[in-house]
């Protein structure tokens, strides 16, 4: 039997999470993962990404991935200043194409 702590750290769970999250993005879109945190109370991952918003401004968006159901929920966004975006480009983790559904 597998424990929850083993499940959340497994590469399989992270790949499923990333593939499901990737369905929220357009093919070829530039996306950076800037934060991820596991919530053991709700058995979810909170993921923060930076991507261009509908008006072309760079936005920090928060999603939650529910491990038991495999569902991603959108929890809001806020615009980034030019300085914040420059920092993300230097330090953020690019959301890789191989994780994008259908690519």
Beta strands, then each sheet from edge to edge (+ up, - down):
strand 1: 32-39
strand 2: 44-52
strand 3: 58-66
strand 4: 71-79
strand 5: 93-94
sheet 1: 4+ 3- 2+ 1- 5+
end
